[in-house]
């Protein structure tokens, strides 16, 4: 994905593809006929969600945020696992 490159061409995907040989914005999937770039948005979305999850776990481990207790789920207590 090159949002800066396509923005420099005035968001004209065909002109951008002709100059850069980057056909991401002009290709469609074979079955659904969706633009490929729409499906590839899952990568940055997953990265943001994973970073938030890691930050929340880090804050709990550093005791900067209270640890969540789940009374019906014994695996959250390290003593109850074995």
C-alpha positions as CSV (number, residue, x, y, z in Angstrom):
1,X,0.0,0.0,0.0
2,X,1.3,3.4,-0.9
3,X,-1.2,6.1,0.1
4,X,1.3,8.9,-0.4
5,X,2.1,7.7,-3.9
6,X,-1.5,7.4,-5.0
7,X,-2.4,10.8,-3.4
8,X,0.4,12.4,-5.4
9,X,-1.4,11.2,-8.6
10,X,-4.7,12.7,-7.5
11,X,-6.1,9.3,-6.4
12,X,-6.2,8.2,-10.0
13,X,-5.4,4.5,-9.6
14,X,-4.9,3.8,-13.3
15,X,-2.4,6.6,-13.7
16,X,-0.6,5.6,-10.6
17,X,-0.4,1.9,-11.7
18,X,0.9,2.9,-15.1
19,X,3.8,4.9,-13.6
20,X,4.7,2.8,-10.6
21,X,3.7,-0.8,-11.7
22,X,1.9,-1.0,-8.4
23,X,-1.5,-2.6,-9.4
24,X,-2.8,-3.0,-5.9
25,X,-5.4,-0.3,-6.3
26,X,-6.7,-1.6,-9.7
27,X,-6.9,-5.3,-9.0
28,X,-10.1,-7.1,-7.9
29,X,-10.6,-10.5,-6.2
30,X,-11.8,-13.3,-8.5
31,X,-14.8,-14.4,-6.5
32,X,-16.3,-11.3,-4.9
33,X,-15.0,-8.7,-7.3
34,X,-13.9,-6.6,-4.3
35,X,-10.8,-4.3,-4.6
36,X,-7.8,-6.1,-3.2
37,X,-6.7,-3.2,-1.0
38,X,-10.0,-3.5,1.0
39,X,-9.1,-7.0,2.0
40,X,-5.5,-6.1,2.8
41,X,-6.7,-3.5,5.3
42,X,-6.9,-6.3,7.9
43,X,-3.1,-6.1,8.3
44,X,-3.0,-2.6,9.8
45,X,-6.2,-3.2,11.7
46,X,-4.8,-6.3,13.3
47,X,-1.5,-4.6,14.1
48,X,-3.3,-1.8,16.0
49,X,-5.5,-4.2,17.9
50,X,-2.5,-6.4,18.8
51,X,-0.6,-3.4,20.0
52,X,-3.4,-2.3,22.2
53,X,-3.7,-5.8,23.7
54,X,0.1,-5.9,24.3
55,X,0.0,-2.5,26.0
56,X,-2.9,-3.5,28.3
57,X,-1.0,-6.7,29.3
58,X,2.2,-4.7,29.9
59,X,0.3,-2.2,32.1
60,X,-1.2,-5.1,34.1
61,X,2.2,-6.8,34.5
62,X,3.8,-3.5,35.7
63,X,1.0,-3.0,38.2
64,X,0.0,0.3,36.6
65,X,-3.4,-1.1,35.9
66,X,-5.5,-3.4,38.1
67,X,-5.4,-7.1,37.1
68,X,-8.8,-8.3,35.9
69,X,-10.3,-11.2,37.9
70,X,-12.7,-13.6,36.2
71,X,-14.4,-15.6,39.0
72,X,-15.8,-18.3,36.7
73,X,-12.6,-18.9,34.8
74,X,-9.9,-20.6,37.0
75,X,-7.1,-20.3,34.4
76,X,-6.7,-16.6,35.2
77,X,-5.3,-17.6,38.6
78,X,-1.8,-19.1,38.3
79,X,-2.3,-21.2,41.4
80,X,-5.4,-22.9,40.0
81,X,-3.8,-24.2,36.7
82,X,-2.1,-27.2,38.1
